[in-house]
Every structure is written in structure tokens, then in C-alpha cells.
Amino acid sequence: MGAASVNWRAAGIIALMGLAALVASCSQPEAPSVPTANSLNTLQSYRWVSDLRADSTLFDQNQAPAALRTGPFTLRVHVEGERLLPDREHAVTTVQPAAVDPRESIIAGTQRWNRVLGGSWAPGEDAFPTAKAYFGTTATLSARAILEPRETSAVTDLRDQLASMPYREETVATGVARRYTLRPQQVAAIVNDPELNPFPVLKSMPAVRIDFWVHEARRVIVGLRVAGDTATKPEAFLIELSLTELDVPGLRIDPPR
């Protein structure tokens, strides 16, 4: 699994990747000139927390770390990170059951460093190299990977549909936000698009739901939730990501020395 940001990298986790671009520039019917969500590039910095919970039976246990091949279990990954735009990020990733120690990562430009928390830094692409074999991708529970995606035609099509979508107001860590729930056909478009969904397991699930939260004043995405059900268990696969602070005063992210 990937450190600091359980780096489930690629285009971001489950089209969640598509969400940021997907909602950017959307307008509410009553005010078409006001975007539903701005790019996170309108921020100078932010902090986030992300969590993954998944039944081990969803993945190939032959690819699991040896310490985890003891029978069914619930995999939990917790990431706390901060980002200084445009190209710096720091995060710490904790995995349970603890087959590996917490990992810390720093990204500065095109360079990345990883270490076991408190240990020595080393350059490298993946903090958790076994993640690719286990999940079938280099996953990153990084807000950057999830909420700052590149735009595709599929994302553009979905964006056009959002202008007429309803929302409900909720209070989150960063303040009042609008909560949007994607329609089943929109979720299916994301899940079945191999460019947007790096987790093949979601395609086999009877039901997948995607919700996201847009900050009322800043108009940026500040939350995301993706839940997948199996035939016998609701939310056997769950990802939640929340921005906890916007434009953090004095935030610095320096490369290791």
C-alpha cells in the first residue's frame, strides 16, 4: 500500500479522480454563471484525511503480505496529509492489521521520498510496493490523486449532467457544504470506465454509491465517499476523504535533508 498517501496513484482512486474535473464548471439552473465547483488549484494549500475499509475477500490473498494470509479480515488504511500547491505533499499512512509499520512520504515536484515513520528517508515511487500486486494498481489515497484529476471526455459528459442535479446542505470540517449524490447511471459510467476506475473489484459489486461535498463559499470539493456492496454485506468496500483545512497559514513542505 502506498505510504503517506497510501499512494494509490494512477489517475486517482476510482474515478473519484473524475469527480473534481467532473464537477468543475458546472452551474446550478438558477445561476448558470456560477460554477458548481472550482478546481482545487484555486487554493494555496489544504490538509486532508482519507480512510479505506475493505473486506480482504475482495482481493487476491495470494498477493497479500505473508503476515496477512491468516484468513478473512477487514483491511483499514488511514491517511493524514497536507498539500502545498502546485507540487508539494506530505502524508502519513497507517495500515491495519499492522503487517507493515506506518509510512511517511514527501513529494516535491517530480521527486518522492518514503520512510518508515521515524526512520531514514529514501527516494522511491511506492511506499508500499506490495500494493500494486494486491490491489492491481498503485493506489493512492492522496487528495491530490483523487481530487485533482485530468479531464477526459467521460468527465465532460458527466459534468454536463450536474447542472440540474439536486443537493443538500451539510456542515463539514471546513464549514457549510453541498452534498451531491451521483445517479446510478453516472456511477456505472465511472465504474465501467477503465481509465477512471483502477479498482476492478468495484465492477463486480451489485451496488456502488458515490457522494461528494462542495464547499458553499469556496466552491471546491471538500469531501468524497465511495461505497460498494457485495451480495451479502453492505459497504464491503468504503473510501472516505475529507479536506479538514483550506489555505493553511504558513504551511511548508520541504524535501528531506
Order of alpha helices (4+ residues) and beta strands (2+ residues): alpha-beta-beta-beta-beta-beta-beta-beta-beta-alpha-alpha-alpha-beta-beta-alpha-beta-beta-beta
